[in-house]
Amino acid sequence: MRKIIISVIILGLFLPGVAALAKFPDDLPGPSIMPDSHFYFLKIWYEKIVLFFTFDVTKKAERYKTFAEKRAYEAQLMMQEGRIDLAEKAKEMYATYLNKAKAELEKAIQKAIDKKKEELVNQLEQKVDAITNQIKESINLW
C-alpha cells in the first residue's frame, strides 16, 4: 500500500512538468536538464518520442534542427563548466541531429519532386486527352 501511495505522489509531482514540457520542441534552450544531470536520459527519451510521433517530414527536420541547436547550447555550457567529456558527447549528438535533419530535408525535397512530377504527368495526360478529343471532333466534321 505504501508503494502505491508513494508512486501516486511521485506521479503527481511529475505530471505538471510533463504538461509543461509538451510545448518545448520549437523553443530554446528547453528544459534545464543538462548532460551532467542523472535525469538527462529522460530528456533524450522525450525527444525521441516527440520525433517518433512527428509524421510530417518537414516538421521532423525542423525538430531535428531544434534539438541539434539544444545540443550545441548544452555543449557550450558544458565547456564553460569545464566538463569537456560531456561537451564532446553533446557535440556528437549535435552532429547526429544535424545529419538526420539533412536526411529528412532530402526526403521532403524528394517527396515534393515526386508530387510535382505526378502533377505534371496528370496535366500532360489532360492535354493529350483534350488534343485527342479535338482531333476526333475535327475528323467527325469531315
Backbone as CSV, one residue per row, in Angstrom:
resi,resn,N_x,N_y,N_z,CA_x,CA_y,CA_z,C_x,C_y,C_z
1,MET,0.813,-1.185,0.000,0.000,0.000,0.000,0.864,1.259,0.000
2,ARG,1.939,1.215,0.765,2.835,2.363,0.807,3.430,2.657,-0.563
3,LYS,3.778,1.594,-1.289,4.378,1.771,-2.609,3.402,2.464,-3.556
4,ILE,2.149,2.113,-3.462,1.142,2.724,-4.325,0.999,4.206,-3.996
5,ILE,0.934,4.529,-2.717,0.787,5.920,-2.302,2.009,6.735,-2.736
6,ILE,3.191,6.190,-2.537,4.410,6.882,-2.945,4.444,7.065,-4.459
7,SER,4.033,6.038,-5.193,4.003,6.130,-6.658,3.053,7.222,-7.117
8,VAL,1.874,7.297,-6.499,0.897,8.317,-6.864,1.436,9.712,-6.564
9,ILE,2.091,9.871,-5.426,2.661,11.175,-5.068,3.748,11.576,-6.062
10,ILE,4.622,10.662,-6.383,5.697,10.952,-7.339,5.116,11.276,-8.709
11,LEU,4.132,10.492,-9.123,3.489,10.738,-10.406,2.824,12.109,-10.409
12,GLY,2.192,12.477,-9.313,1.565,13.794,-9.193,2.561,14.932,-9.296
13,LEU,3.770,14.687,-8.840,4.801,15.719,-8.931,5.317,15.887,-10.350
14,PHE,5.367,14.793,-11.109,5.942,14.847,-12.451,4.943,15.205,-13.537
15,LEU,3.666,14.923,-13.353,2.686,15.187,-14.405,2.584,16.664,-14.782
16,PRO,2.567,17.606,-13.836,2.549,19.013,-14.271,3.785,19.384,-15.091
17,GLY,4.908,18.810,-14.756,6.125,19.076,-15.518,6.055,18.519,-16.923
18,VAL,5.417,17.362,-17.070,5.261,16.754,-18.395,4.361,17.620,-19.253
19,ALA,3.310,18.164,-18.679,2.419,19.040,-19.438,3.161,20.286,-19.906
20,ALA,4.040,20.815,-19.078,4.814,21.992,-19.461,5.839,21.640,-20.533
21,LEU,6.399,20.451,-20.480,7.395,20.040,-21.466,6.784,19.762,-22.827
22,ALA,5.494,19.508,-22.870,4.852,19.123,-24.118,4.969,20.195,-25.188
23,LYS,5.281,21.428,-24.822,5.346,22.523,-25.775,6.766,22.886,-26.184
24,PHE,7.787,22.259,-25.641,9.133,22.800,-25.811,9.853,22.512,-27.111
25,PRO,9.425,21.600,-28.003,10.279,21.261,-29.141,10.731,22.409,-30.031
26,ASP,9.978,23.505,-30.093,10.355,24.557,-31.021,10.979,25.787,-30.379
27,ASP,11.180,25.775,-29.075,11.816,26.926,-28.450,13.157,26.527,-27.844
28,LEU,13.974,27.515,-27.561,15.289,27.252,-26.975,15.417,27.983,-25.665
29,PRO,16.220,27.598,-24.758,17.082,26.441,-24.719,16.423,25.178,-24.220
30,GLY,15.147,25.206,-23.820,14.467,23.988,-23.412,14.564,23.761,-21.920
31,PRO,14.186,22.580,-21.490,14.235,22.275,-20.061,15.646,22.409,-19.523
32,SER,15.737,22.670,-18.258,17.046,22.937,-17.673,17.812,21.671,-17.323
33,ILE,17.391,20.540,-17.829,18.129,19.303,-17.580,19.354,19.303,-18.483
34,MET,20.510,19.287,-17.872,21.760,19.354,-18.619,22.438,17.986,-18.645
35,PRO,23.424,17.788,-19.518,24.071,16.482,-19.638,24.696,15.952,-18.341
36,ASP,24.981,16.804,-17.397,25.574,16.323,-16.153,24.520,15.883,-15.128
37,SER,23.242,15.953,-15.498,22.160,15.531,-14.610,21.933,14.018,-14.737
38,HIS,21.496,13.424,-13.647,21.175,11.993,-13.670,19.893,11.727,-14.466
39,PHE,19.087,12.758,-14.684,17.822,12.604,-15.387,17.906,13.044,-16.844
40,TYR,19.100,13.256,-17.344,19.283,13.707,-18.726,18.724,12.706,-19.727
41,PHE,18.805,11.432,-19.399,18.286,10.404,-20.305,16.788,10.592,-20.544
42,LEU,16.061,11.131,-19.552,14.630,11.374,-19.738,14.394,12.435,-20.810
43,LYS,15.242,13.424,-20.848,15.139,14.468,-21.863,15.361,13.874,-23.258
44,ILE,16.367,13.032,-23.374,16.662,12.394,-24.665,15.522,11.467,-25.073
45,TRP,14.995,10.714,-24.118,13.856,9.837,-24.417,12.667,10.662,-24.898
46,TYR,12.414,11.758,-24.220,11.308,12.618,-24.610,11.487,13.105,-26.052
47,GLU,12.687,13.528,-26.385,12.950,13.996,-27.744,12.735,12.885,-28.757
48,LYS,13.178,11.684,-28.417,12.980,10.562,-29.337,11.507,10.239,-29.510
49,ILE,10.728,10.342,-28.434,9.292,10.099,-28.531,8.630,11.166,-29.386
50,VAL,9.010,12.426,-29.184,8.464,13.516,-29.988,8.778,13.283,-31.460
51,LEU,10.011,12.896,-31.748,10.399,12.643,-33.138,9.661,11.442,-33.715
52,PHE,9.447,10.420,-32.899,8.746,9.225,-33.364,7.308,9.554,-33.769
53,PHE,6.671,10.450,-33.019,5.281,10.795,-33.309,5.150,12.019,-34.208
54,THR,6.221,12.465,-34.805,6.169,13.528,-35.797,6.190,12.871,-37.170
55,PHE,5.067,12.952,-37.860,4.941,12.235,-39.119,5.221,13.101,-40.343
56,ASP,5.050,14.396,-40.228,5.356,15.297,-41.335,6.869,15.419,-41.471
57,VAL,7.367,15.167,-42.655,8.809,15.106,-42.881,9.479,16.460,-42.630
58,THR,8.848,17.533,-43.060,9.465,18.848,-42.859,9.472,19.234,-41.382
59,LYS,8.388,18.921,-40.671,8.361,19.211,-39.231,9.403,18.384,-38.493
60,LYS,9.587,17.142,-38.941,10.589,16.296,-38.298,11.982,16.885,-38.513
61,ALA,12.256,17.376,-39.709,13.551,18.008,-39.988,13.742,19.252,-39.117
62,GLU,12.671,20.040,-38.960,12.754,21.229,-38.110,13.044,20.846,-36.659
63,ARG,12.407,19.784,-36.203,12.640,19.356,-34.815,14.060,18.832,-34.635
64,TYR,14.551,18.076,-35.615,15.950,17.635,-35.534,16.882,18.840,-35.438
65,LYS,16.594,19.862,-36.235,17.423,21.079,-36.204,17.336,21.752,-34.837
66,THR,16.129,21.832,-34.292,15.952,22.443,-32.972,16.707,21.666,-31.912
67,PHE,16.601,20.342,-31.957,17.300,19.527,-30.969,18.815,19.631,-31.152
68,ALA,19.262,19.782,-32.382,20.695,19.978,-32.632,21.156,21.296,-32.008
69,GLU,20.346,22.325,-32.151,20.701,23.613,-31.544,20.753,23.502,-30.023
70,LYS,19.868,22.701,-29.458,19.894,22.493,-28.000,21.185,21.790,-27.580
71,ARG,21.622,20.808,-28.373,22.875,20.114,-28.049,24.046,21.077,-28.144
72,ALA,24.019,21.983,-29.126,25.097,22.978,-29.240,25.108,23.893,-28.024
73,TYR,23.936,24.300,-27.590,23.816,25.140,-26.394,24.356,24.397,-25.170
74,GLU,23.980,23.128,-25.036,24.461,22.329,-23.910,25.969,22.129,-23.977
75,ALA,26.494,21.901,-25.159,27.943,21.727,-25.309,28.677,22.998,-24.886
76,GLN,28.131,24.117,-25.268,28.746,25.397,-24.889,28.751,25.557,-23.367
77,LEU,27.636,25.255,-22.722,27.574,25.379,-21.263,28.502,24.385,-20.568
78,MET,28.596,23.172,-21.105,29.479,22.168,-20.505,30.946,22.584,-20.659
79,MET,31.279,23.208,-21.791,32.647,23.706,-21.972,32.951,24.811,-20.961
80,GLN,31.987,25.682,-20.727,32.178,26.756,-19.759,32.371,26.209,-18.346
81,GLU,31.699,25.092,-18.048,31.830,24.472,-16.732,33.067,23.584,-16.632
82,GLY,33.760,23.380,-17.749,34.953,22.545,-17.744,34.666,21.064,-17.882
83,ARG,33.469,20.712,-18.295,33.076,19.312,-18.480,33.297,18.938,-19.948
84,ILE,34.550,18.754,-20.322,34.940,18.527,-21.717,34.319,17.241,-22.259
85,ASP,34.304,16.169,-21.463,33.763,14.892,-21.926,32.282,15.014,-22.274
86,LEU,31.518,15.702,-21.444,30.097,15.886,-21.729,29.891,16.842,-22.898
87,ALA,30.768,17.811,-23.030,30.682,18.732,-24.161,30.925,17.983,-25.470
88,GLU,31.879,17.060,-25.464,32.163,16.264,-26.665,30.969,15.386,-27.034
89,LYS,30.336,14.778,-26.029,29.148,13.954,-26.300,28.017,14.806,-26.872
90,ALA,27.839,15.997,-26.324,26.802,16.901,-26.830,27.113,17.317,-28.265
91,LYS,28.392,17.541,-28.567,28.786,17.882,-29.942,28.482,16.731,-30.897
92,GLU,28.763,15.496,-30.454,28.467,14.335,-31.288,26.967,14.222,-31.549
93,MET,26.168,14.448,-30.510,24.718,14.408,-30.686,24.260,15.540,-31.599
94,TYR,24.916,16.691,-31.491,24.624,17.824,-32.366,24.838,17.427,-33.826
95,ALA,25.981,16.814,-34.096,26.282,16.390,-35.474,25.290,15.334,-35.951
96,THR,24.937,14.406,-35.076,23.981,13.361,-35.441,22.629,13.960,-35.787
97,TYR,22.153,14.878,-34.927,20.862,15.506,-35.193,20.896,16.325,-36.477
98,LEU,21.998,17.015,-36.741,22.087,17.783,-37.986,22.065,16.871,-39.203
99,ASN,22.765,15.747,-39.127,22.750,14.795,-40.243,21.351,14.234,-40.465
100,LYS,20.650,13.947,-39.374,19.286,13.439,-39.510,18.360,14.517,-40.074
101,ALA,18.568,15.760,-39.670,17.769,16.862,-40.216,18.001,16.979,-41.717
102,LYS,19.251,16.859,-42.122,19.585,16.924,-43.553,18.920,15.785,-44.317
103,ALA,18.963,14.585,-43.748,18.339,13.432,-44.396,16.826,13.619,-44.518
104,GLU,16.202,14.146,-43.475,14.760,14.389,-43.519,14.412,15.459,-44.551
105,LEU,15.243,16.489,-44.645,15.009,17.522,-45.661,15.145,16.955,-47.065
106,GLU,16.123,16.072,-47.249,16.278,15.439,-48.557,15.055,14.590,-48.894
107,LYS,14.506,13.897,-47.884,13.269,13.133,-48.102,12.126,14.062,-48.486
108,ALA,12.034,15.196,-47.786,10.964,16.153,-48.080,11.105,16.709,-49.492
109,ILE,12.335,16.996,-49.893,12.575,17.505,-51.247,12.203,16.458,-52.286
110,GLN,12.612,15.223,-52.038,12.285,14.144,-52.978,10.777,13.932,-53.061
111,LYS,10.112,14.016,-51.919,8.658,13.862,-51.893,7.994,14.976,-52.692
112,ALA,8.486,16.207,-52.535,7.938,17.348,-53.273,8.184,17.189,-54.773
113,ILE,9.373,16.718,-55.134,9.687,16.498,-56.552,8.771,15.429,-57.139
114,ASP,8.586,14.340,-56.406,7.707,13.270,-56.886,6.271,13.767,-57.050
115,LYS,5.818,14.593,-56.091,4.464,15.130,-56.174,4.337,16.042,-57.388
116,LYS,5.355,16.860,-57.618,5.327,17.772,-58.765,5.344,16.985,-60.080
117,LYS,6.149,15.923,-60.122,6.182,15.076,-61.322,4.803,14.487,-61.587
118,GLU,4.163,14.029,-60.523,2.834,13.424,-60.659,1.834,14.451,-61.182
119,GLU,1.918,15.678,-60.661,1.032,16.738,-61.136,1.293,17.044,-62.603
120,LEU,2.566,17.097,-63.005,2.898,17.369,-64.408,2.393,16.259,-65.327
121,VAL,2.535,15.014,-64.884,2.036,13.886,-65.679,0.527,13.999,-65.857
122,ASN,-0.177,14.327,-64.774,-1.631,14.483,-64.870,-2.010,15.614,-65.816
123,GLN,-1.282,16.732,-65.743,-1.565,17.856,-66.644,-1.314,17.464,-68.100
124,LEU,-0.204,16.753,-68.343,0.094,16.314,-69.713,-0.953,15.330,-70.226
125,GLU,-1.396,14.432,-69.368,-2.443,13.479,-69.777,-3.738,14.209,-70.119
126,GLN,-4.070,15.242,-69.343,-5.270,16.026,-69.645,-5.128,16.742,-70.977
127,LYS,-3.935,17.281,-71.256,-3.701,17.954,-72.532,-3.786,16.967,-73.688
128,VAL,-3.215,15.780,-73.492,-3.285,14.751,-74.536,-4.737,14.372,-74.795
129,ASP,-5.522,14.203,-73.726,-6.940,13.880,-73.885,-7.677,14.991,-74.628
130,ALA,-7.363,16.243,-74.291,-8.014,17.374,-74.949,-7.651,17.412,-76.429
131,ILE,-6.386,17.196,-76.741,-5.950,17.186,-78.145,-6.585,16.021,-78.886
132,THR,-6.638,14.870,-78.251,-7.267,13.694,-78.874,-8.741,13.969,-79.164
133,ASN,-9.430,14.583,-78.217,-10.842,14.914,-78.423,-11.000,15.920,-79.557
134,GLN,-10.096,16.908,-79.647,-10.158,17.880,-80.731,-9.939,17.199,-82.076
135,ILE,-9.021,16.261,-82.119,-8.753,15.546,-83.370,-9.962,14.721,-83.771
136,LYS,-10.579,14.039,-82.808,-11.780,13.232,-83.097,-12.917,14.125,-83.613
137,GLU,-13.076,15.280,-82.982,-14.122,16.203,-83.407,-13.850,16.724,-84.818
138,SER,-12.577,17.011,-85.112,-12.250,17.524,-86.445,-12.428,16.430,-87.501
139,ILE,-12.181,15.167,-87.126,-12.364,14.064,-88.060,-13.856,13.848,-88.290
140,ASN,-14.669,13.983,-87.260,-16.117,13.806,-87.377,-16.734,14.898,-88.236
141,LEU,-16.105,16.073,-88.293,-16.624,17.161,-89.115,-16.451,16.861,-90.609
142,TRP,-15.553,16.056,-90.981,-15.273,15.775,-92.394,-16.281,14.848,-92.872
